Amino acid sequence: MDKCAFCTEIKGRAIEEGKYSVVFLSNPRLTTGHLLIVPKRHVQIFSDLKNKEILEIFKYLAKYQDKVL
């Protein structure tokens, strides 16, 4: 991938980091509590992710869906 925007955005802003993905606050924040969950591995489309990567992303979705950060 050329010039990944997420790789440069994550530095110092990670809320949580797993083996396959990272959770961090967006900048600028579109709304209170807005965060991003991105895979560590670069893929073109979501369906290119492996099941273990998708499971971790959905684990974080479930964990943070009702939290305001």
C-alpha positions as CSV (number, residue, x, y, z in Angstrom):
1,M,0.0,0.0,0.0
2,D,1.2,3.5,-0.7
3,K,1.3,6.0,2.1
4,C,-1.0,4.4,4.6
5,A,-2.9,7.2,6.4
6,F,-3.6,5.0,9.4
7,C,0.0,4.1,10.0
8,T,1.0,7.7,10.5
9,E,-2.2,8.5,12.5
10,I,-1.8,5.8,15.1
11,K,1.5,6.9,16.7
12,G,0.9,7.8,20.3
13,R,-2.9,7.6,20.0
14,A,-3.7,3.9,20.4
15,I,-6.3,3.1,23.0
16,E,-5.8,-0.6,22.6
17,E,-3.6,-2.8,20.4
18,G,-4.1,-6.4,19.7
19,K,-2.2,-8.9,17.6
20,Y,-4.1,-8.0,14.4
21,S,-5.6,-4.6,14.9
22,V,-5.4,-1.2,16.7
23,V,-8.1,1.0,18.3
24,F,-7.5,4.7,18.3
25,L,-9.3,8.0,18.5
26,S,-9.9,9.7,15.2
27,N,-8.3,13.1,14.5
28,P,-10.2,15.2,14.0
29,R,-13.0,13.7,16.1
30,L,-16.2,13.7,14.1
31,T,-18.3,13.3,17.3
32,T,-17.7,12.6,20.9
33,G,-16.4,9.0,21.3
34,H,-15.6,8.6,17.6
35,L,-12.8,6.0,17.2
36,L,-11.3,3.8,14.5
37,I,-10.5,0.1,14.6
38,V,-8.1,-0.8,11.8
39,P,-6.3,-4.0,10.9
40,K,-2.5,-4.0,11.2
41,R,-2.1,-5.8,7.9
42,H,-2.7,-3.8,4.8
43,V,-5.5,-5.1,2.6
44,Q,-7.4,-3.6,-0.3
45,I,-10.9,-4.6,1.0
46,F,-12.3,-5.9,4.2
47,S,-13.0,-9.4,2.7
48,D,-9.2,-9.8,2.2
49,L,-8.8,-10.1,6.0
50,K,-8.4,-13.5,7.6
51,N,-11.0,-14.8,10.0
52,K,-8.7,-14.3,13.0
53,E,-8.2,-10.6,12.0
54,I,-12.0,-10.1,11.6
55,L,-12.7,-11.7,14.9
56,E,-10.4,-9.4,16.7
57,I,-11.9,-6.3,15.0
58,F,-15.4,-7.4,16.0
59,K,-14.2,-8.1,19.5
60,Y,-13.1,-4.5,19.8
61,L,-16.4,-3.3,18.2
62,A,-18.3,-5.1,20.9
63,K,-16.1,-3.8,23.6
64,Y,-16.2,-0.1,22.6
65,Q,-19.7,0.2,21.0
66,D,-21.3,1.8,24.1
67,K,-18.3,3.7,25.5
68,V,-17.8,7.4,25.1
69,L,-14.1,8.2,25.1
